[in-house]
Amino acid sequence: LLRNATRDRLHQSYRAALVPGLPSILACEGLPALAEDSLLSVTVSGSGSTVLALTDDHHEDIGSWMVSCFARNRVAAEYHVLDLETEGVKVIGDR
């Protein structure tokens, strides 16, 4: 259900049309079969400068697939595998 919940029906399709390769990523076209069950959701994040993929495994395969979708459309991209923050807000350093 997470894939359906993160499909933005108000602005995502308009932004996707402006970024070559993004429609293929949002539709999960060409996603490696090995990673199909691991990709929980993919969506445009924020104002559209980031594409967010939520995964539970095969992070590198999914990141590489996303970068290659953009590369085929001459869009430079990179991916970063990040952990979820589970502790909430923290103060770091002295003020």
Buried (B, 14 or more C-beta within 10 A) or exposed (E): EEEEEBBBEEEBBEBBEEBBBBBBBBEBEEBEEEBEEBBBBBBBEEEBEEBEBBBEEBBEBBBBBBBBBBEEBEEEBEBEEEEEEEEEEEEEEEE
